[in-house]
Structure formats: C-alpha cells, structure tokens
C-alpha cells in the first residue's frame, strides 16, 4: 500500500465524526509546523504569513505562502468536506417498548439507509458543557444496532425492502424500561462529567468496522466515510507536500456539504471569504483590490467523490463516461452547473495530470439520472474563483460501508500537489 492510501486509512479510522476528522487533520498540521490561529484573535502579518490554520466545528481552513506578492499572484485552493451521511442522535433520544431501550435518531443527508441495518454501531461527536467548553466524544465499542425484520415475518423483502424512516430505524441499545435522561447519564459517564453539565450535543452513530484493504491483491479500500474523507486526506497530503514560491496555497474542509452547505461552517457560509479578506487586509494594507486580484489569478479544485461504473449496473452510467477504480482522478462535468467544471478549468486540471504522468477520467451523468452536486458551484459563485470539480472514483457511495481504489489516492495527491505548487 502506498503512503497516501495509508494516510487515508488512518484518517478514516480516526474520524467517526466531522469534529474528529478536523482534530486529526489539525494534529498533522501541528506536526508539520502550522500554527493554529483563533478566529477571535487580532490577526497580524506575523500571524498569517507563517503556515497557519483555523478551525470552527467540523471545518478547517489552512494556508501557506501568505504575503503581499504571493497574494497578488493568486490563491490556489483545494476544497473538500468533512461530513458524511449518517444517523444523528435526537436531542431527547430515550425511547423504546416491549422491554427494549432504544435511541431516537434523525437521518442526516441521504444515506443508503438499508446499509445501516444489522451493524454494530458506536457513537461519536461533541457535547457542549455548562462550563462553555466543548468535549469530543467517541464510544468506540458495540453500543447499539438496528435489527432487520426476519424474512419469516416479511416474505416479500427480497422483492424490495421498504423502510419507514421514523419507525424502522430506531437502534436498540439495552433492555428495560426507557427513562428520560438515560442517554445523557451514559454520555456524561463516558466523558467523566455530571449529567447536569451537558447542555447540548451533536452526536451520531458510526459503524465500528475499521477501514481495510480488499481484493485478491489488495486493489481496493473499504470503509465508512470514504465520501469525503478520501478527498480530505488527499488534499491535506497535497498541502503538506507543497512549497509555494510566488502564490498562496490553501486547503478548505467544510462541514454540512451533505445537507446543502448552508451553515456557519458550510461552504455557503461566510467563513472562507472572511479568512481570505482578513489575510488580504493584513498582507496588503491599503490595497482594496488585493483579494480581487488574488481570486482572479487563482484556481480552485473542488475535490469530492466520483461515481465509478458499477459492473452489475452498467446501464445506470452514461456510455462514454464510465470511470473505473484505480484509473486516476475523475473530472466531473454537468452542463446545468451542478459541478463547477468548465472547459478552461478542466483543461487546467488535465494539464496538471499530464505534467505529472497521472491518468485522468471524466464523469457525466446520464440524461435520465439526476446529478448530485458539491461545494464547487457554491465556492465558485461566492468567490468568483475559477473552479473544477474532481474526485476519486468509488462504489457504494452513501452506504455505511463504501469502496474505492487503493491506488487512486496517490494519483490524486500528485495532481493536487502540482496544482497547489504551480504559481
């Protein structure tokens, strides 16, 4: 296995929630000499001209090469997202019946909900405490399960499974009579605080099975959350492998892409633009055009997962655009602007692949199939920066257990490093 796939597996296993993903990425940035900056601090030239990053919840923005000269020559940015479709614990989750204790969950994003059945699930996320602090939570042991109805009680299940999202997805986590406050007591004990100290939480279920290689020769990687920690890992490796000479290199990992990005930590929010504005104010005082020049001379890669052709369902794919695992990065195109790629930005990415000997592929949806979207169109529209949408090919997208190629991470890192390094 190459080092970049190994790094991806490490990030996948370390990141049962967006908050854990950002913490794991921040730890790697710290080890590489990046400085964490508080958003509430007063930023100075010495603050921003060093390699640095900011964190807000499940979002991280990092950069290096910030100077007046470099900013004028453009910002080269890779964007990704830290969240994945899953099941979130409801604020008052204690429920159950017939002798079972269960936990109410809310569907986050658009998961393949059948893939969450009969899996051993843990709980991870964050809790907000009365003290004003926030604590990460990871219950990394089999805690709950959504048992599927036996075939003897649903003889037609193999003709098509239908699940009621409200009543059929309630995990079992104990026996006895449910009592309001049981879950709070449990989480409080896990983190070592009184239950009265927990004021609110953002907690979610996660599949306990770790990431692993698969296949007769280890050609594949299977894991939860490949969409989109695969891209996060590749983008981080690219930034850490970049030495910008005459421009600024940047990484932006957003939360809430799976639910539309409209939040303070989503790509629709003001955070990235605010960071760029603050850097411009500090490194180019008195030059109100500095940021506009940086974006006009800049380039953005929106890195998200791409659909590989499914060997059992080839008819679901556009005939001339069928990416394969381990075939290299995929440029994603949509005429209706669900992806931000256009001819010029696509050509820029292809040139980077050609310059580094990396093969590339192209994805377009069938006209009869709806097309998903990414942070690409949002970032392009909000910043006015030329943007291309790319991704590593994968299967089982939005499943509790996804699949990608073991060789694709290295190729994506190579292409992204070239882009971030090219002024």
KOLVEX-304803 format. One record per residue (C-alpha): residue in three letters; y, x negated, z. Coordinates in pm, whole numbers, padded with zeros to 5 digits, always signed. Layout:
N
AlaYXZ;...
END
This chain:
423
Unk+00000+00000+00000;Unk+00348-00132-00083;Unk+00608-00181+00190;Unk+00821+00109+00075;Unk+00533+00359+00095;Unk+00451+00216+00439;Unk+00814+00269+00544;Unk+00795+00626+00417;Unk+00479+00696+00615;Unk+00644+00554+00927;Unk+00945+00783+00878;Unk+00725+01087+00810;Unk+00530+01033+01132;Unk+00845+00964+01335;Unk+01029+01274+01214;Unk+00891+01613+01321;Unk+01249+01747+01310;Unk+01572+01654+01129;Unk+01709+01516+01456;Unk+01413+01281+01492;Unk+01449+01177+01127;Unk+01811+01080+01180;Unk+01726+00896+01502;Unk+01453+00697+01323;Unk+01686+00611+01036;Unk+01963+00514+01276;Unk+01724+00278+01454;Unk+01657+00096+01126;Unk+02029+00075+01054;Unk+02090-00066+01401;Unk+01824-00331+01345;Unk+01993-00424+01016;Unk+02329-00479+01185;Unk+02500-00148+01105;Unk+02741-00019+01369;Unk+02730+00342+01484;Unk+03077+00495+01491;Unk+03177+00807+01684;Unk+03346+01071+01472;Unk+03582+01142+01760;Unk+03696+00777+01780;Unk+04007+00643+01612;Unk+03883+00450+01310;Unk+04042+00117+01227;Unk+03997-00135+00948;Unk+03765-00344+01163;Unk+03565-00028+01236;Unk+03495+00076+00880;Unk+03486-00250+00684;Unk+03163-00353+00854;Unk+02832-00183+00765;Unk+02853+00139+00966;Unk+02725+00493+01002;Unk+02799+00825+01171;Unk+02559+01089+01299;Unk+02610+01459+01354;Unk+02297+01654+01446;Unk+02049+01619+01162;Unk+02300+01449+00931;Unk+02366+01077+00885;Unk+02622+00904+00663;Unk+02609+00525+00626;Unk+02806+00279+00416;Unk+02881-00084+00349;Unk+03138-00268+00141;Unk+03441-00065+00253;Unk+03762-00244+00151;Unk+04071-00158-00049;Unk+03946-00350-00353;Unk+03594-00211-00335;Unk+03710+00147-00283;Unk+03926+00130-00594;Unk+03623+00015-00792;Unk+03427+00321-00684;Unk+03179+00457-00434;Unk+02811+00465-00529;Unk+02629+00724-00324;Unk+02272+00842-00273;Unk+02235+01183-00111;Unk+01922+01343+00037;Unk+01831+01593+00309;Unk+01651+01566+00641;Unk+01525+01923+00684;Unk+01205+02087+00559;Unk+01084+02450+00552;Unk+00906+02536+00875;Unk+00880+02778+01166;Unk+01162+02772+01424;Unk+01120+02890+01783;Unk+01326+03202+01857;Unk+01578+03188+02146;Unk+01368+03424+02361;Unk+01021+03347+02229;Unk+00790+03465+02507;Unk+00571+03743+02373;Unk+00205+03837+02331;Unk-00051+04102+02408;Unk-00419+04171+02471;Unk-00438+03881+02711;Unk-00271+03626+02482;Unk+00054+03437+02539;Unk+00239+03387+02213;Unk+00569+03244+02090;Unk+00807+03422+01856;Unk+00907+03215+01553;Unk+01162+03255+01275;Unk+01093+03136+00921;Unk+01325+02853+00818;Unk+01377+02812+00445;Unk+01099+02911+00208;Unk+00770+02762+00328;Unk+00431+02844+00183;Unk+00358+03048+00490;Unk-00018+03068+00434;Unk-00029+02689+00475;Unk+00077+02724+00839;Unk-00235+02920+00935;Unk-00513+02758+01139;Unk-00321+02435+01202;Unk-00279+02259+01534;Unk+00094+02267+01596;Unk+00329+02076+01823;Unk+00693+02147+01898;Unk+00992+01923+01830;Unk+01369+01939+01808;Unk+01654+01922+02054;Unk+01780+02101+02364;Unk+02138+02138+02483;Unk+02174+02081+02858;Unk+02419+02212+03114;Unk+02550+01856+03158;Unk+02678+01859+02800;Unk+02410+01618+02684;Unk+02154+01684+02412;Unk+01794+01570+02451;Unk+01531+01520+02183;Unk+01201+01698+02243;Unk+00862+01613+02094;Unk+00549+01778+02228;Unk+00305+01566+02034;Unk-00021+01737+02124;Unk-00201+02054+02012;Unk+00006+02328+02170;Unk-00018+02635+01950;Unk-00192+02781+01646;Unk-00162+03079+01412;Unk-00522+03202+01376;Unk-00604+03370+01047;Unk-00785+03702+01045;Unk-01160+03660+00988;Unk-01287+03754+00643;Unk-01515+04012+00805;Unk-01201+04205+00903;Unk-01027+04159+00569;Unk-01291+04168+00297;Unk-01037+04152+00015;Unk-00849+03848+00146;Unk-00974+03620-00131;Unk-00825+03857-00386;Unk-00481+03782-00246;Unk-00355+03711+00106;Unk-00063+03921+00224;Unk+00115+03818+00543;Unk+00374+04019+00731;Unk+00637+03761+00828;Unk+00720+03939+01153;Unk+00379+04028+01291;Unk+00125+03791+01132;Unk+00290+03455+01206;Unk+00310+03461+01585;Unk+00143+03148+01726;Unk-00096+03171+02020;Unk-00029+02917+02292;Unk-00205+03045+02603;Unk-00388+03316+02789;Unk-00240+03558+03037;Unk+00050+03798+03059;Unk+00363+03673+02884;Unk+00664+03627+03110;Unk+01025+03580+03006;Unk+01124+03221+03077;Unk+00777+03068+03045;Unk+00874+02867+02738;Unk+01194+02738+02898;Unk+00994+02631+03202;Unk+00747+02448+02981;Unk+01012+02260+02781;Unk+01204+02175+03099;Unk+00892+02020+03248;Unk+00835+01821+02928;Unk+01177+01656+02944;Unk+01200+01639+03322;Unk+01488+01874+03399;Unk+01514+02209+03581;Unk+01478+02509+03351;Unk+01825+02622+03455;Unk+01967+02309+03290;Unk+01854+02421+02943;Unk+02126+02633+02785;Unk+02003+02646+02425;Unk+01765+02474+02186;Unk+01687+02401+01821;Unk+01309+02369+01830;Unk+01047+02401+01560;Unk+00673+02390+01504;Unk+00522+02091+01327;Unk+00176+02003+01201;Unk+00023+01732+01419;Unk-00178+01572+01138;Unk-00025+01235+01057;Unk+00066+01108+00712;Unk-00216+00928+00534;Unk-00325+00786+00202;Unk-00569+00988-00005;Unk-00785+00936-00312;Unk-01067+00713-00426;Unk-00827+00418-00446;Unk-00556+00538-00211;Unk-00343+00668-00500;Unk-00182+00949-00301;Unk+00000+01016+00023;Unk-00037+01344+00207;Unk+00187+01458+00489;Unk+00417+01725+00617;Unk+00784+01698+00522;Unk+00745+01480+00211;Unk+01018+01711+00079;Unk+01252+01545+00152;Unk+01181+01254+00387;Unk+01032+01077+00085;Unk+01382+01057-00064;Unk+01542+00975+00272;Unk+01312+00677+00314;Unk+01368+00553-00042;Unk+01746+00592-00012;Unk+01754+00408+00321;Unk+01544+00121+00184;Unk+01778+00102-00116;Unk+02091+00087+00101;Unk+01938-00182+00322;Unk+01846-00379+00011;Unk+02196-00355-00135;Unk+02470-00618-00117;Unk+02774-00451-00275;Unk+03007-00702-00440;Unk+03302-00504-00572;Unk+03241-00141-00472;Unk+03132+00066-00172;Unk+02767+00171-00129;Unk+02687+00485+00069;Unk+02398+00698+00194;Unk+02439+01064+00295;Unk+02146+01250+00451;Unk+02228+01616+00515;Unk+02066+01889+00721;Unk+02022+02254+00614;Unk+01958+02198+00242;Unk+01658+02429+00261;Unk+01878+02720+00371;Unk+02176+02669+00140;Unk+02365+02373+00295;Unk+02644+02594+00431;Unk+02695+02446+00778;Unk+02891+02174+00955;Unk+02601+01936+00888;Unk+02514+02063+00541;Unk+02629+01933+00205;Unk+02851+02239+00169;Unk+03042+02134+00482;Unk+03338+01900+00511;Unk+03166+01605+00679;Unk+03111+01375+00380;Unk+03457+01437+00237;Unk+03610+01377+00581;Unk+03427+01045+00619;Unk+03542+00933+00275;Unk+03900+01039+00347;Unk+03907+00853+00677;Unk+03771+00536+00515;Unk+04033+00562+00239;Unk+04316+00614+00488;Unk+04213+00304+00682;Unk+04133+00063+00399;Unk+04407+00181+00162;Unk+04705+00287+00377;Unk+04993+00412+00171;Unk+04776+00474-00136;Unk+04722+00850-00161;Unk+04527+00803-00485;Unk+04268+00566-00337;Unk+03997+00822-00271;Unk+04051+00998-00604;Unk+04011+00665-00785;Unk+03700+00586-00583;Unk+03537+00913-00681;Unk+03647+00891-01045;Unk+03493+00543-01065;Unk+03195+00647-00854;Unk+02844+00770-00909;Unk+02614+00991-00701;Unk+02238+01021-00707;Unk+02108+01342-00550;Unk+01755+01243-00450;Unk+01518+01530-00380;Unk+01157+01615-00454;Unk+01045+01694-00810;Unk+00757+01911-00928;Unk+00463+01719-01071;Unk+00244+01904-01319;Unk-00036+02082-01133;Unk-00372+02018-01301;Unk-00500+02362-01206;Unk-00187+02546-01322;Unk-00051+02358-01627;Unk+00073+02686-01773;Unk+00336+02705-01498;Unk+00513+02399-01637;Unk+00738+02352-01939;Unk+00506+02197-02203;Unk+00717+01891-02287;Unk+00830+01818-01931;Unk+00526+01761-01711;Unk+00584+01476-01464;Unk+00282+01309-01306;Unk+00232+01138-00971;Unk+00281+00761-00981;Unk+00465+00799-01311;Unk+00806+00696-01181;Unk+01128+00877-01082;Unk+01194+01217-01236;Unk+01534+01316-01374;Unk+01584+01688-01310;Unk+01781+01890-01564;Unk+01892+02252-01571;Unk+02136+02397-01824;Unk+02258+02652-01569;Unk+02371+02378-01331;Unk+02108+02428-01064;Unk+02083+02049-01097;Unk+02391+01831-01148;Unk+02245+01606-01418;Unk+02428+01587-01749;Unk+02391+01356-02048;Unk+02619+01085-01908;Unk+02476+01077-01558;Unk+02119+01099-01687;Unk+02189+00803-01914;Unk+02330+00607-01618;Unk+02008+00658-01424;Unk+01788+00575-01723;Unk+01982+00252-01777;Unk+01911+00158-01415;Unk+01541+00226-01469;Unk+01537+00025-01791;Unk+01718-00266-01630;Unk+01460-00288-01353;Unk+01146-00212-01552;Unk+01092+00125-01382;Unk+00946+00410-01590;Unk+01117+00746-01568;Unk+01019+01109-01632;Unk+01205+01434-01695;Unk+01166+01779-01544;Unk+01292+02110-01681;Unk+01168+02449-01560;Unk+01004+02698-01790;Unk+01244+02967-01903;Unk+01022+03222-01730;Unk+01027+03036-01394;Unk+01328+03034-01158;Unk+01472+02690-01091;Unk+01539+02560-00742;Unk+01849+02364-00654;Unk+01961+02064-00449;Unk+02265+01910-00285;Unk+02354+01766-00627;Unk+02564+02054-00766;Unk+02729+02100-00425;Unk+02826+01735-00386;Unk+02939+01709-00746;Unk+03156+02019-00716;Unk+03307+01933-00377;Unk+03386+01570-00453;Unk+03422+01573-00830;Unk+03192+01271-00850;Unk+02956+01222-01146;Unk+02608+01314-01021;Unk+02249+01300-01138;Unk+01957+01485-00978;Unk+01636+01285-00946;Unk+01325+01290-00733;Unk+00976+01156-00684;Unk+00708+01390-00824;Unk+00492+01579-00578;Unk+00241+01862-00541;Unk+00221+02143-00282;Unk+00599+02148-00237;Unk+00700+02351+00072;Unk+00347+02352+00208;Unk+00282+02248+00565;Unk+00092+01960+00401;Unk+00237+01809+00084;Unk+00120+01537-00158;Unk+00289+01258-00353;Unk+00202+00933-00530;Unk+00160+00613-00331;Unk+00334+00404-00598;Unk+00640+00618-00661;Unk+00842+00513-00357;Unk+00864+00150-00470;Unk+00983+00253-00816;Unk+01246+00487-00676;Unk+01372+00224-00432;Unk+01401-00029-00715;Unk+01608+00209-00929;Unk+01830+00323-00641;Unk+01892-00034-00523;Unk+02010-00125-00870;Unk+02246+00173-00877;Unk+02391+00101-00534;Unk+02431-00267-00619;Unk+02593-00220-00961;Unk+02969-00219-00940;
END
